[in-house]
Amino acid sequence: MVRNNEERFGPRSKGGEETPATAPENLLQFVTPTEFVEIPSRGKGYPVDHPLCGKETIEIKYMTAKEEDILISKSLIKKGIALDRLISNLVVDKNINASTLLSGDRNAIVIAARASAYGHLYKTQVTCPSCETKQKYAFDLTEPEITNGEMPIDYDVKTLDNGNYLIKLPISDFEVEVKLLRGSDEAKAMKILNDKKKESSIVSEQLKLFIVSINGHDQASVINYFIENAPSSQTRMLREAYDSISPNVRVKGDFECSNCGFEQVMEVSLGADFFWPDK
């Protein structure tokens, strides 16, 4: 039976030419779902004029094919900005710049986005550190390890209006201003980890990422001098205090090798390939 195409596509125009089909109004107007994600910083570590200062949650929208395209873009991955672009797309408040988000808060967004898009189980292939057997393992994204960043009781630490912290080191009494790492610092950190030339100075390079000033002096020469000449006990105390105030969220699992029985806590790397564990 021949269907009435006029009912499907509209009447033909005079002269035998077809009138362009027009979709009914509101046919494909979707309201993209959103969710509120608890951020580990709880709004601390941001300057007073930042949109997230004092906020405990951030609203993000669910992922779509548009965001998946970002995650498989070879160009964006090569430039190291795929996650930055993804987060910018997902955050509802466009006054929030993804590169200014604290690293821990970015991790919370990435984990929530992946869970809402593909489910709470992160199934991937892991290699046993002992016998090197490759096997499947599932991490539960609903139970991440969250550290909110606490003031260490063993150190004199003050919060500054610009979101940074002032740590007074014992013995030397040096006052070291530090910043919590943000999205803009992650690319630098990755370059340091992947740069074979800096393998021998990785601790020094990491200190340079978060130290802002020493006794109020913010010149690179002063910071470098401190890092190169301060006793290890002083830089160790600084790192301990910094780790304490740094908020973060991690996905971990108690791995047990099915081949040799080796047991170890494993942590998931939250890069762009976090969304494609089987690729």
TANORVEN-V485833 format. One record per helix or strand of 3 or more residues. SS is the DSSP state (helix for helix, strand for strand). FROM is the first residue (numbers start at 0). TO is the last residue. If there is no record, write none. Layout:
ss from to
SS FROM TO
SS FROM TO
This chain:
ss from to
helix 4 8
helix 13 15
strand 33 37
strand 56 60
helix 64 70
helix 73 78
helix 81 89
helix 97 99
helix 102 117
strand 120 126
strand 133 139
strand 144 146
strand 155 158
strand 164 167
strand 174 177
helix 182 193
helix 195 209
strand 210 213
helix 219 228
helix 231 244
strand 247 249
strand 251 255
strand 262 266
helix 271 274
